[in-house]
Amino acid sequence: MISPIWRPCVAAAVLYLILIQPNHPDAMTWGALLAFPLEWPAILLGLMAFGASRAGHVLRGILVAVLVLIAVLKAADFAMFSALSRGFNPVSDLALVEAGARLLTGAVGPVLAVLALVAAMVVICAVVALLWWSTGVWAAIGSSKLFFRGLTGSAALLSAGVAAAEVGDTLGRWTLPAHIPGSAFSARVGIERIEMIRSTLIDLRKFSEAAANDPFVGVGGMLTAIDRDVIVVFVESYGRTSFDTPLFSDLHLRTLERGQEDLESRGLSMASGFLASPTKGGQSWLAHATLANGLWVDGQTRYGAVLASERKTLFHFAAEAGFHTAAVMPQITLDWPESSVMGFETILAAADLGYKGLSFNWVTMPDQFTFAAMDRLLRAERADERPVFVQMATGTSHAPWVPVPDLVSWDSIGDGSIFDPMALAGESPDVVWRDRDRVRAQYRLAIDYALEVVLSYAALHAKNPPLMIVVGDHQAAGFVALDERPDVPIHVIGPNNLVDRAAKDWGLSQGLIPSPDAPVVPMDQMRDRILQSFTDPVPDGRG
């Protein structure tokens, strides 16, 4: 039994630990224990002032329910940040709970999965019981004297006001803030989720309306003009700065000019332009979702809403047109449950590509291996006679851009071990990133490598070329790119008849270097443009 003297201390400690519970793995440090939650004195004083009354019991129940809900949200955040590097959206991510349960069952078996679920419920019940006991202890401290209740009530309101002011100053910060004294972190999590739910529901309604009014739904004969494989390549961090900033353009333009000359000599056609990406500096998946869905997805809330909207992506339409749809994503190293609603029949993540070499720091494998693995697993002598429609994301030009591999002959790639000496070459990122000029120099080389891989792959298949739609996902961070615009290049590479369709319909410049005054097209227009440009009209006018 806990002695009466220590009961308030233990009860206060329970409330304190609930309030400082982290929602991000990075916050699991001893330093987090030094945080001072501003809600804490407001709760304790409020319980002393009002908790012993009849209305106080109701308020205690509401308080416990709110604290438990926020604790569950923080735990969900922690799991999502650990698995998917993003927080939990109570609206859009509910659909992932079932997928997560299936994944857990497949990983550990049904018995352990059920035990884990039961354990989670026991923990939640224990938290409810502890909070009810803790709030009851502090409610019992209160006095029936009007003066005391007024004094503690006033102090509680003052503390609550300070916490509310802090929340108001910092509201809108999505990721876990630094654990510093004077943070109303739990209150902010709750308020941010209310705002997130509201914004998501608004976006979901808009996106659901767009899905319901999609002019392409129910139309047959889509993409009939394409008689070959299609590869949509997102080149990481490839932006307009490669064309307009001398530090980068002097190298990248030469690479594109040489590549254009080589591909033209092999009978291939090319056309290029600029798109406006919904993101800069990171979050490539927002660009992927924007192009695939034909909706402007410029944040995590909209990303969650579009996943839940049942909007048909470019890849859904490709599957209906008879393509084998696939995603080749070498930087996906954890489970990717969202992919189940994106229209991909096959998902090839990092572990599926067969790379046995060393990683290049954060980059799991060189881009050249990714292209070779795609050929081996999707395009070479497959039993499935359907052409493929692939989304691929490159990785080498992702930060930290150290080290940058070299091209090797395509026949020598094997299991990727040939790249091991390159993975060990050069200085470490922590050395290079001390100097911004060196960071930019590495970025310059990494983008050039990515372009060389894309152009070399197109040349490799020139005799029977796929239709390649090559898009920059976003500009690098401003201090690296030296360009704050959202513009990214788009290149279409392939047989003359298909490239000409795109060039004419999309206003592209011939070749690999867009006209400097080319119009910048929002990326969300590309889904519809691809469907329109590569669909032949049915003679009798029926879809």
MILOFI-522811 format. One line per 10 residues: number of its first residue (from 1); their letters; for each residue x, y, z of C-alpha. Coordinates in pm, 1 decimal. Example, Ala and Ser with C-alpha at 12.3 -4.5 7.8 and 13.67 -1.06 7.14 Angstrom:
BEGIN
1 = as = 1230.0:-450.0:780.0  1367.0:-106.0:714.0 .
This chain:
BEGIN
1 = mispiwrpcv = 0.0:0.0:0.0  115.0:352.5:-74.4  138.0:567.0:235.9  -91.4:871.8:248.5  211.3:1101.9:233.8  333.6:956.4:-93.4  -3.4:909.5:-261.0  -20.2:1264.6:-403.3  341.1:1237.1:-524.1  277.7:908.0:-702.4 .
11 = aaavlylili = -49.6:1036.4:-846.6  121.2:1353.4:-973.4  400.7:1141.6:-1123.9  145.4:930.8:-1315.0  -9.1:1243.9:-1465.6  335.3:1385.3:-1540.8  447.1:1072.1:-1728.9  124.8:1062.0:-1930.7  171.0:1425.9:-2030.9  534.7:1386.8:-2142.1 .
21 = qpnhpdamtw = 473.8:1060.2:-2329.7  662.8:1104.3:-2661.0  506.1:1051.2:-3001.4  833.4:1012.2:-3194.0  1123.5:764.4:-3156.8  1373.3:1051.8:-3151.5  1220.1:1174.2:-2826.5  1295.5:851.4:-2639.1  1578.8:1006.4:-2443.2  1644.3:1067.5:-2074.1 .
31 = gallafplew = 1631.5:1437.1:-2151.6  1259.6:1403.8:-2220.6  1207.4:1350.8:-1847.8  1322.2:1708.3:-1787.7  1027.1:1852.7:-1975.4  779.9:2057.8:-1777.1  429.1:2006.8:-1916.4  236.7:2328.9:-1872.3  -89.6:2135.6:-1851.0  33.1:1959.9:-1535.8 .
41 = paillglmaf = -18.9:2240.6:-1276.5  -346.4:2337.9:-1441.9  -476.3:1981.9:-1403.5  -356.3:1939.3:-1044.1  -491.1:2274.0:-929.7  -815.6:2223.4:-1117.2  -868.6:1886.9:-950.4  -807.5:2041.2:-608.6  -1053.3:2321.4:-680.9  -1338.3:2133.7:-846.1 .
51 = gasraghvlr = -1270.4:1760.0:-834.7  -1450.0:1686.4:-504.5  -1784.0:1828.8:-619.4  -2053.0:1633.9:-801.3  -1973.6:1816.3:-1121.8  -1608.3:1743.1:-1051.8  -1668.1:1371.3:-1096.2  -1801.9:1438.6:-1444.3  -1504.9:1664.2:-1521.1  -1268.7:1395.3:-1394.9 .
61 = gilvavlvli = -1427.6:1145.4:-1629.4  -1391.7:1381.2:-1923.0  -1030.9:1459.1:-1826.5  -938.9:1090.4:-1802.6  -1105.8:1014.9:-2135.6  -919.0:1301.4:-2307.5  -582.6:1204.2:-2157.8  -628.5:839.2:-2257.3  -728.1:939.5:-2611.0  -421.5:1163.5:-2644.8 .
71 = avlkaadfam = -201.4:884.6:-2506.4  -339.4:645.9:-2770.2  -283.1:906.5:-3042.2  76.4:951.7:-2927.3  131.1:574.3:-2935.7  -16.3:560.8:-3285.4  211.7:848.4:-3386.4  510.9:664.3:-3244.9  425.5:350.3:-3444.8  367.3:545.1:-3767.4 .
81 = fsalsrgfnp = 686.7:748.7:-3733.0  878.1:424.3:-3670.3  727.4:244.5:-3970.2  646.1:518.4:-4222.0  832.9:828.7:-4101.3  512.2:1025.1:-4056.2  248.2:1081.5:-3795.7  -90.6:918.6:-3755.6  -392.4:1070.8:-3927.8  -706.4:962.1:-3737.7 .
91 = vsdlalveag = -919.3:985.0:-4053.6  -712.0:848.8:-4337.2  -502.7:597.6:-4143.6  -789.3:404.6:-3988.5  -799.2:197.8:-4307.1  -441.1:92.5:-4237.3  -526.3:-63.5:-3901.4  -665.3:-374.7:-4068.8  -362.9:-396.8:-4298.1  -135.4:-361.4:-3996.6 .
101 = arlltgavgp = -322.7:-638.8:-3816.1  -283.5:-866.7:-4116.9  84.4:-781.1:-4136.4  132.3:-859.2:-3767.5  -53.3:-1188.1:-3804.8  159.8:-1284.2:-4102.1  479.9:-1190.1:-3921.0  427.4:-1353.7:-3580.6  128.4:-1583.5:-3630.3  -233.7:-1550.4:-3517.2 .
111 = vlavlalvaa = -173.6:-1654.2:-3154.1  93.4:-1394.1:-3084.6  -101.8:-1135.0:-3282.2  -407.7:-1189.3:-3061.8  -189.6:-1179.0:-2750.6  -41.5:-849.0:-2867.5  -391.3:-707.3:-2918.0  -498.9:-827.0:-2574.0  -183.4:-679.2:-2419.4  -256.9:-344.5:-2584.4 .
121 = mvvicavval = -610.8:-346.4:-2443.3  -479.5:-435.5:-2097.3  -233.8:-145.3:-2112.8  -511.1:95.5:-2211.8  -733.6:-28.8:-1927.5  -442.8:5.4:-1684.9  -383.9:363.4:-1797.8  -753.6:441.4:-1749.7  -743.4:296.0:-1397.7  -422.6:477.8:-1304.3 .
131 = lwwstgvwaa = -554.1:810.9:-1430.8  -883.1:771.1:-1250.4  -699.3:689.7:-928.3  -450.4:975.8:-973.9  -715.7:1235.1:-1044.7  -914.3:1105.6:-748.1  -618.6:1149.1:-513.9  -576.1:1514.1:-609.2  -949.7:1578.4:-607.7  -956.8:1453.8:-246.3 .
141 = igssklffrg = -696.0:1709.7:-145.6  -936.9:1989.8:-224.0  -1111.5:2177.7:52.0  -1476.9:2259.9:91.2  -1384.9:2612.7:200.5  -1488.9:2868.9:-56.0  -1170.2:3073.5:-17.2  -944.3:2774.5:-85.7  -1151.3:2662.5:-383.5  -1148.1:3012.1:-526.9 .
151 = ltgsaallsa = -771.9:3044.7:-482.4  -688.0:2708.5:-640.6  -948.3:2762.3:-911.8  -792.6:3096.2:-1005.3  -446.5:2940.5:-1009.5  -575.5:2657.5:-1227.4  -725.8:2904.5:-1475.0  -401.8:3102.6:-1482.6  -197.9:2787.2:-1551.4  -443.3:2680.9:-1819.1 .
161 = gvaaaevgdt = -412.7:3024.3:-1979.6  -34.0:2997.3:-1993.9  -62.0:2652.3:-2152.7  -320.8:2779.0:-2401.8  -96.1:3072.0:-2497.0  194.4:2834.7:-2561.0  -27.0:2613.5:-2777.3  -143.8:2916.4:-2972.7  214.4:3026.5:-3038.7  327.2:2688.7:-3166.3 .
171 = lgrwtlpahi = 10.6:2545.1:-3319.2  75.5:2403.5:-3662.2  403.9:2230.5:-3588.1  341.6:1876.4:-3705.7  647.3:1692.0:-3582.5  741.2:1645.2:-3222.0  889.1:1967.1:-3084.2  1207.2:1973.6:-2880.6  1149.9:1870.9:-2521.2  1213.0:2195.0:-2342.0 .
181 = pgsafsarvg = 1067.4:2327.8:-2016.7  733.5:2497.8:-2061.2  583.3:2291.2:-2341.8  211.2:2216.1:-2357.4  289.1:1923.9:-2582.1  -6.7:1698.3:-2500.6  -257.2:1979.4:-2543.6  -100.0:2067.4:-2875.2  -119.8:1707.1:-2996.1  -490.0:1702.3:-2916.2 .
191 = ieriemirst = -563.1:2037.8:-3079.0  -353.2:1958.5:-3384.7  -543.9:1633.6:-3433.2  -875.0:1816.2:-3414.6  -749.9:2055.0:-3681.9  -608.4:1763.8:-3882.3  -938.9:1579.4:-3869.8  -1124.6:1892.3:-3978.7  -883.9:1961.5:-4266.5  -876.8:1598.8:-4373.3 .
201 = lidlrkfsea = -1255.6:1575.4:-4379.6  -1274.1:1892.6:-4589.8  -1011.8:1762.4:-4831.0  -1167.8:1417.7:-4829.8  -1501.0:1566.3:-4927.2  -1336.3:1761.0:-5209.1  -1136.7:1461.6:-5326.1  -1439.3:1231.8:-5301.9  -1633.9:1474.3:-5517.5  -1346.1:1478.6:-5763.8 .
211 = aandpfvgvg = -1341.4:1097.9:-5762.5  -1716.0:1082.5:-5819.5  -1696.6:1338.2:-6100.6  -1388.1:1190.7:-6266.2  -1459.6:1213.6:-6641.8  -1245.0:907.4:-6711.2  -1424.3:665.2:-6478.6  -1624.0:412.7:-6679.3  -1463.0:511.2:-7008.4  -1329.4:209.4:-7194.9 .
221 = gmltaidrdv = -1042.3:190.8:-7440.1  -798.9:402.2:-7238.0  -427.6:423.6:-7332.6  -492.6:233.9:-7656.6  -224.2:429.0:-7842.4  52.7:271.1:-7632.1  179.4:-59.5:-7769.3  475.5:-111.2:-7534.5  602.9:-88.2:-7178.8  568.0:245.1:-7000.3 .
231 = ivvfvesygr = 810.0:359.6:-6730.9  732.1:669.4:-6522.8  1064.4:762.8:-6361.9  1076.7:1008.5:-6072.8  1430.8:1141.6:-6049.8  1499.8:1236.9:-5690.0  1574.1:1607.7:-5621.9  1595.7:1690.1:-5995.1  1475.6:2047.6:-6038.5  1492.2:2347.9:-6264.0 .
241 = tsfdtplfsd = 1816.2:2457.7:-6102.3  1990.5:2205.4:-6329.7  1901.7:2432.9:-6620.5  1924.8:2783.9:-6476.4  2194.9:2783.7:-6207.0  2547.6:2792.3:-6358.7  2695.3:2583.3:-6076.2  2479.3:2292.1:-6190.7  2380.1:2370.6:-6548.8  2736.7:2372.7:-6679.5 .
251 = lhlrtlergq = 2755.6:1997.7:-6611.7  2395.3:1885.2:-6640.0  2326.0:2057.3:-6972.3  2635.3:1898.5:-7124.1  2517.3:1557.5:-7005.8  2172.1:1614.6:-7154.1  2316.9:1741.8:-7482.2  2543.2:1437.8:-7517.0  2256.8:1208.2:-7424.0  2023.2:1369.8:-7675.1 .
261 = edlesrglsm = 2278.5:1333.5:-7952.9  2334.5:968.1:-7865.5  1965.0:880.5:-7843.7  1885.3:1061.4:-8168.3  2154.7:856.7:-8341.2  1975.2:544.0:-8217.2  1641.0:654.6:-8362.8  1473.9:773.7:-8041.7  1271.7:1090.6:-7999.6  1264.7:1322.8:-7698.9 .
271 = asgflasptk = 1055.0:1614.6:-7576.1  1084.2:1817.8:-7257.0  914.3:2081.9:-7046.9  860.3:2198.8:-6690.4  608.6:2104.8:-6422.6  529.2:2266.3:-6088.7  580.2:2017.2:-5807.3  363.2:2030.8:-5493.3  668.2:1997.4:-5267.5  1024.0:2125.7:-5231.5 .
281 = ggqswlahat = 1321.8:1982.3:-5049.1  1161.2:1648.2:-4966.7  841.4:1442.0:-4929.4  868.9:1287.7:-5273.1  552.4:1085.1:-5215.9  347.1:1405.1:-5244.6  468.2:1447.2:-5602.4  406.9:1079.5:-5678.2  50.0:1105.7:-5546.8  -15.6:1433.6:-5729.6 .
291 = langlwvdgq = 83.3:1294.6:-6068.8  -89.4:959.9:-6018.3  -419.1:1098.5:-5884.5  -446.7:1416.9:-6086.0  -513.2:1614.0:-5766.4  -292.5:1867.9:-5589.9  -142.6:1684.6:-5289.9  80.6:1935.2:-5114.0  79.1:1803.5:-4757.2  35.7:1497.6:-4539.5 .
301 = trygavlase = -327.1:1576.6:-4463.9  -416.3:1587.9:-4832.0  -206.4:1278.1:-4890.9  -412.5:1090.6:-4635.5  -734.4:1228.8:-4780.4  -655.9:1126.1:-5135.6  -567.1:774.4:-5020.8  -907.2:746.0:-4854.5  -1101.9:907.2:-5139.9  -1119.7:605.4:-5376.3 .
311 = rktlfhfaae = -988.5:828.0:-5653.6  -862.7:617.3:-5945.4  -495.2:670.3:-6016.1  -314.1:656.8:-6346.9  -215.4:303.2:-6255.1  -574.4:190.2:-6200.6  -652.9:304.9:-6553.1  -338.9:135.5:-6686.3  -444.2:-192.1:-6522.3  -789.5:-164.5:-6681.2 .
321 = agfhtaavmp = -617.5:-105.7:-7016.5  -437.3:-440.0:-6987.2  -103.1:-333.6:-6839.3  75.8:-510.6:-6555.8  115.9:-219.9:-6313.2  412.7:-210.7:-6078.6  603.9:17.3:-5843.2  983.2:-9.9:-5821.2  1076.8:174.7:-5503.0  1435.0:106.5:-5387.5 .
331 = qitldwpess = 1410.7:342.3:-5090.0  1110.0:167.8:-4936.9  1266.4:-40.1:-4660.8  964.2:-81.6:-4433.4  607.9:-192.0:-4489.7  411.6:29.5:-4729.3  42.7:-42.6:-4661.5  -74.6:267.6:-4853.2  31.1:100.0:-5177.6  -274.8:-126.1:-5160.1 .
341 = vmgfetilaa = -496.5:161.2:-5281.4  -261.0:308.1:-5542.8  -333.6:67.4:-5827.8  -10.8:-135.8:-5828.4  -34.2:-507.7:-5896.6  331.4:-562.7:-5805.1  541.9:-379.4:-5547.0  920.0:-410.9:-5565.5  1069.1:-246.2:-5258.7  1434.8:-248.8:-5153.8 .
351 = adlgykglsf = 1430.9:-605.2:-5021.4  1266.8:-736.1:-5339.5  1526.8:-608.6:-5585.5  1804.3:-854.5:-5500.1  2078.2:-606.5:-5416.7  2366.8:-772.2:-5230.3  2609.2:-481.1:-5231.4  2677.3:-216.8:-4969.2  2439.4:71.8:-4918.9  2543.0:426.0:-5004.4 .
361 = nwvtmpdqft = 2458.1:568.2:-4662.1  2082.5:640.1:-4670.3  2060.9:532.8:-5036.4  1996.4:159.6:-5045.6  2144.0:91.3:-5390.1  2273.2:274.4:-5699.4  2015.8:377.6:-5958.4  2179.0:164.6:-6224.3  2113.4:-148.8:-6020.1  1750.1:-42.0:-5972.2 .
371 = faamdrllra = 1697.2:-18.0:-6348.5  1871.0:-351.2:-6404.8  1657.6:-515.7:-6135.4  1341.9:-375.9:-6294.0  1441.8:-532.7:-6624.9  1521.9:-864.7:-6461.8  1208.5:-884.4:-6249.2  948.3:-716.7:-6469.2  1054.8:-685.2:-6831.0  1285.0:-974.7:-6927.9 .
381 = eraderpvfv = 1126.1:-1290.1:-7073.4  827.8:-1293.3:-6842.2  546.4:-1546.2:-6858.9  299.1:-1258.8:-6830.9  255.5:-1128.5:-7184.5  104.7:-800.0:-7075.6  313.8:-486.0:-7118.5  416.9:-324.0:-6791.7  325.5:22.0:-6664.4  582.4:105.1:-6397.8 .
391 = qmatgtshap = 639.8:382.3:-6149.2  1004.7:398.0:-6049.7  1177.6:632.4:-5806.3  1553.1:678.3:-5819.8  1751.9:714.5:-5499.4  2114.0:813.2:-5564.1  2034.1:1183.6:-5595.5  1870.5:1186.8:-5251.9  2060.7:1354.6:-4970.0  2326.7:1311.7:-4838.8 .
401 = wvpvpdlvsw = 2468.9:1264.1:-5195.3  2774.9:1088.3:-5054.9  2926.2:884.5:-5210.8  2820.8:901.9:-5575.9  2870.3:580.5:-5777.3  3005.0:551.8:-6129.8  2835.2:388.1:-6425.2  2945.7:32.7:-6501.4  2868.0:-184.2:-6800.4  2513.5:-317.5:-6776.8 .
411 = dsigdgsifd = 2635.6:-674.3:-6823.3  2862.7:-654.0:-6517.4  2606.0:-541.9:-6257.6  2520.4:-889.3:-6125.0  2406.6:-883.4:-5761.4  2545.9:-534.5:-5704.8  2869.0:-632.6:-5534.6  3057.6:-450.7:-5808.5  2949.9:-123.3:-5644.6  3106.7:-202.7:-5305.2 .
421 = pmalagespd = 3435.6:-13.9:-5361.4  3233.5:291.8:-5465.5  3018.5:269.6:-5150.6  3335.0:288.1:-4939.4  3496.1:570.0:-5135.9  3514.1:935.0:-5043.0  3449.0:1116.1:-4720.0  3158.6:1052.3:-4486.7  2845.3:1270.0:-4490.8  2923.0:1422.6:-4152.0 .
431 = vvwrdrdrvr = 3247.6:1560.1:-4297.6  3100.5:1682.8:-4627.0  2796.4:1842.0:-4464.6  3006.4:2079.0:-4259.8  3057.3:2285.0:-4576.3  2758.9:2390.1:-4786.6  2974.3:2437.0:-5095.0  3083.7:2074.3:-5071.3  2723.4:1965.5:-5024.5  2628.2:2146.2:-5345.5 .
441 = aqyrlaidya = 2924.7:1989.8:-5525.9  2808.4:1641.8:-5422.8  2448.9:1722.2:-5522.0  2573.9:1834.5:-5862.8  2750.4:1502.0:-5916.1  2458.7:1294.4:-5785.2  2206.7:1452.8:-6023.0  2449.3:1407.7:-6309.4  2484.8:1039.3:-6223.4  2105.5:996.9:-6216.7 .
451 = levvlsyaal = 2073.6:1160.9:-6558.5  2348.9:943.8:-6701.9  2174.6:630.3:-6575.0  1840.4:728.9:-6726.8  1998.2:814.9:-7062.3  2215.9:503.0:-7064.3  1911.2:287.3:-6991.0  1717.4:448.3:-7277.0  2011.1:382.7:-7509.9  2034.9:21.9:-7390.7 .
461 = haknpplmiv = 1677.2:-42.9:-7505.5  1679.3:175.0:-7817.2  1600.3:-116.8:-8050.5  1271.5:-185.2:-7870.4  1224.0:124.5:-7657.8  973.9:163.2:-7376.8  788.8:490.5:-7342.9  975.7:671.6:-7066.4  820.5:966.6:-6882.9  1099.7:1111.1:-6670.1 .
471 = vgdhqaagfv = 997.7:1364.0:-6403.8  1185.8:1545.9:-6130.5  998.8:1491.3:-5805.5  1101.7:1822.4:-5647.6  1379.0:2076.3:-5617.4  1640.7:2015.7:-5352.5  1632.9:2232.2:-5040.4  1686.2:2598.1:-5120.8  2032.3:2623.2:-4966.3  2143.2:2339.6:-5195.0 .
481 = alderpdvpi = 1953.9:2415.4:-5515.8  2004.8:2794.8:-5490.5  1657.1:2814.1:-5642.5  1331.7:2842.1:-5446.1  1095.2:2774.5:-5735.0  886.3:2454.6:-5737.3  968.2:2384.2:-6104.4  1091.4:2041.8:-6211.8  1172.1:1902.4:-6558.2  973.0:1645.9:-6750.3 .
491 = hvigpnnlvd = 1125.5:1443.8:-7036.6  943.7:1203.8:-7266.8  1171.9:952.2:-7437.5  1064.3:681.8:-7680.2  945.1:610.9:-8033.6  867.3:909.0:-8252.5  490.4:857.0:-8278.8  433.2:852.7:-7902.8  674.3:1134.1:-7819.5  516.7:1352.7:-8088.6 .
501 = raakdwglsq = 174.7:1305.2:-7929.8  304.8:1424.3:-7593.7  503.2:1713.7:-7743.2  202.1:1840.0:-7935.8  -57.8:1796.5:-7662.1  155.2:1907.7:-7368.8  342.5:2195.9:-7535.4  685.6:2039.3:-7491.6  1009.9:2140.2:-7660.4  1182.3:1889.3:-7883.5 .
511 = glipspdapv = 1490.2:1730.8:-7727.0  1602.5:1699.3:-7366.5  1645.4:2069.9:-7289.9  1319.7:2264.4:-7246.1  1283.9:2614.8:-7378.3  1367.3:2865.3:-7101.2  1027.4:3031.4:-7149.7  834.5:2704.4:-7160.5  507.6:2719.1:-6963.8  520.1:2557.7:-6619.8 .
521 = vpmdqmrdri = 233.6:2307.9:-6595.3  100.6:2206.0:-6251.2  189.8:1843.2:-6188.7  -169.9:1752.2:-6103.6  -263.4:1796.4:-6470.1  -39.3:1514.0:-6585.3  -266.4:1218.2:-6508.4  -539.2:1351.7:-6733.9  -292.6:1461.6:-7001.5  -139.7:1114.8:-7020.6 .
531 = lqsftdpvpd = -482.8:951.1:-7042.2  -602.2:1194.6:-7308.2  -291.5:1198.4:-7524.9  -244.4:823.4:-7542.9  -606.9:720.1:-7592.4  -729.6:684.8:-7948.4  -1089.6:790.6:-8010.7  -1335.8:507.4:-8072.8  -1476.2:539.4:-8427.3  -1842.2:509.7:-8321.2 .
541 = grg = -1791.6:754.9:-8034.5  -1860.1:502.3:-7759.7  -1622.7:449.0:-7467.5 .
